[in-house]
Amino acid sequence: MTPSASSSRIASQLGLAERIFAGPRARRLIDGVEAGLDRVDANLERELHVSDALADATSRYLFDAGGKRVRPMLALLTAHLGSGVTDDVVEAATALELTHLGSLYHDDVMDDADKRRGVPSAHSVWGNNVAILTGDLLFARASQIMARLGEGAIRLQANTFERLVLGQMHETVGPTDADDRVNFYLQVLADKTGSLIAAAAKSGVIFSNAPREYEEPVRVFGEAAGVAFQLLDDVIDLSADPDETGKVPGTDLRAGVPTMPYLLLARRDEPDARALRERIDDGVARIAEGEDSALLDEPLAMLRADRSTGETVDLANAWSRDAIAALDPIPDGPVREALTRFAQAVADRSS
């Protein structure tokens, strides 16, 4: 049996609704998630409205450009382990999506990204200062929402935000000589991406009054699924089709931000691997000095075809399996089934 017609909204977000919400047990679940996403979007519309005209335009910019709403969807899913999509679940999902949006403004400034979600990045439209302040404004709005939900919600938000900042700081500074670069990068992904997805999954349990023993399993699930998600983003970032990514192919590497395919390439002490790494390093240095970023087009195409990119897919699948294993304490049912399918789906979006 296929999902109900209302799955079209989720299909447009991930393109994988038939896999995540497959089977007869998913029909009622997907309708509840769909209705909850409508409520979250309505909340976001309200919270992103600012009386100041400039702040109103900048705050809404990336929201209006689209987005997958992965984090709210996970909160709404895990809420079905308890009382379902309560008002508090919708509020928490809204706050965490605002936190995610705010982080995008900051990330694009730090990475000097040209595009986000298929549109010019906010800093390229309004400048770095306004983009940074817009991100700060969204973080403030998220904190205001969590404050309405009580001390536990504030703690969840603060702890998650701390990890987001530390992940970004570590990515910016880079590893020390004593660090294994691959393991260091995986920890950055866990902090920058996994922590927020974990918080979303956990918030659905907390604010639906589900059994407390489910909080840790879904947190571990969310963090591992988040790492898998980001590893596949590293692969998709190398796509030759900007319509797939909404960004210029190889945006991160062109900005000098190492991604997993590059790190796995750098581990190999083979003539071809060394030569390709040196070409990429040379191109990054020349771009930093003002040369045209197109000079990396050919080396990035070679990296896309290199086995290190396939190894990144394999690594994403391993993290996906870890996410699924974390769900063992969750009772069998449509929620566990959908979460399992979600972890599988995010790890093979390039297939």
Secondary structure, 3 states (H helix, E strand, C coil): CCCCHHHHHHHHHHCCHHHHCCCCCHHHHHHHHHHHHHHHHHHHHHHCCCCCHHHHHHHHHHHHCCCCCHHHHHHHHHHHHCCCCCHHHHHHHHHHHHHHHHHHHHHHHHHCCCEECCEECHHHHHCHHHHHHHHHHHHHHHHHHHHHCCHHHHHHHHHHHHHHHHHHHHHHHCCCCCCCHHHHHHHHHHHHHHHHHHHHHHHHHHCCCCCHHHHHHHHHHHHHHHHHHHHHHHHHCCCCCHHHHCCCCCHHHHCCCCCHHHHHHHHCCCHHHHHHHHHHHHHHHHHHCCCCHHHHHHHHHHHHHCHHHHHHHHHHHHHHHHHHHCCCCCCCCHHHHHHHHHHHHHCCCCC
